[in-house]
Amino acid sequence: MILTHKNKTLAVFSDTHGQHPKIPVTKTDIAIHLGDACDFGNENQFRDFLEWFGNYPAKHKLFVAGNHELQWELEPEHFLNLFPKNIIFLENRIMNLEGITFVSVPARMGLHYYPKLKLPEKTDFLLTHAPPQGILDNDSGCPILKKFVEKLKPEYHLFGHIHEAKGLWKSKDTIFVNATSI
């Protein structure tokens, strides 16, 4: 999915599960993958994805781990060493790129605790793998994440995880995007 924000283009995708070569490549300012680049920790798929994503024509590339990136849970140091220097792994962090503020919290299957980040005054994009409760979630979203989104009030909340609920939904404060790709 291609989004435009503050005169910047963003390519957003999630849940490619080793099928990343099928994703249309579009030159953008920022490319974001919201997790599940591989199946069940398949390291060959993940390495292939990182090579593909590293060559994606975007000035900045952000990656958020999904529940299939088992390496992050089991061998975090090894997982981080797989990343080329031009891909930013974003988890439990706040980052400003091109005048756009990104916040990412560790919600792979859901958010297990309320984040203790010092939140910015304004958040353009909240990045997670899992959806908040009741929004593009097929009744399996996270209630803690929903409360966090209500407090943060990001302009956009980007996520994936629930393949059957791909799409866009707008609330009063936030545009929600389930960017599941496959």
C-alpha positions, -999 to 999 in steps of 0.1 A, spaced: 0 0 0 13 35 -9 5 64 15 14 100 12 21 121 43 38 155 46 48 154 9 66 120 14 56 87 -1 55 56 21 53 20 9 37 -1 37 34 -38 37 31 -67 62 27 -105 64 46 -113 32 56 -147 45 85 -153 21 64 -140 -9 81 -106 -10 92 -110 -47 55 -108 -56 51 -73 -40 51 -44 -65 82 -23 -60 76 15 -60 102 41 -54 93 59 -22 108 80 6 101 55 33 94 18 31 78 0 61 74 -37 67 53 -45 97 64 -81 103 60 -117 93 85 -115 65 91 -152 68 72 -183 80 78 -197 115 114 -183 119 125 -196 85 160 -180 84 165 -186 46 133 -167 39 142 -140 63 177 -135 48 162 -134 13 137 -108 25 164 -87 41 184 -87 8 152 -78 -11 142 -51 14 178 -37 16 176 -31 -22 141 -16 -21 142 19 -37 135 39 -6 157 64 13 146 49 46 135 14 54 118 4 87 111 -31 100 89 -42 129 90 -78 140 59 -100 137 50 -132 155 68 -153 127 102 -136 133 110 -162 160 146 -153 158 138 -120 176 123 -140 205 148 -168 207 181 -153 195 178 -115 196 215 -107 191 217 -131 161 185 -115 147 198 -80 149 231 -91 133 212 -102 102 201 -67 93 220 -47 67 229 -12 78 203 4 56 173 -12 74 162 1 108 147 -24 132 122 -4 151 108 -18 184 98 1 215 113 32 200 105 67 187 121 79 156 118 110 134 126 106 97 120 133 71 100 153 97 77 124 104 74 109 139 72 71 141 65 52 174 67 14 175 57 -8 205 62 -46 208 27 -58 198 34 -90 178 4 -110 189 -8 -83 212 6 -58 237 14 -76 270 20 -44 290 14 -7 286 45 9 270 66 31 292 80 53 264 82 90 269 56 98 242 60 127 218 35 155 217 24 144 182 28 110 166 24 107 128 26 69 127 22 42 153 38 9 139 28 -25 154 24 -60 140 -9 -67 157 -41 -47 155 -60 -29 183 -92 -45 196 -122 -39 174 -104 -24 144 -96 -45 113 -90 -74 136 -117 -101 130 -125 -99 168 -89 -108 178 -73 -74 184 -55 -63 215 -74 -44 242 -42 -30 258 -31 -17 224 -65 -1 219 -61 19 251 -26 29 240 -38 41 206 -66 61 223 -40 78 245 -14 84 218 -39 95 191 -15 89 162 -25 103 128 -20 67 115 -18 33 131 -2 8 107 -3 -29 114 -10 -63 98 -12 -98 114 -49 -105 106 -48 -114 69 -85 -115 64 -90 -79 77 -68 -60 53 -79 -25 46 -83 10 60 -106 24 87 -109 60 100 -118 71 135 -121 107 147 -84 109 156 -66 81 136 -65 64 102 -60 26 108 -43 6 81 -41 -32 81 -14 -35 54 -14 -73 51 1 -80 17 -4 -117 10 
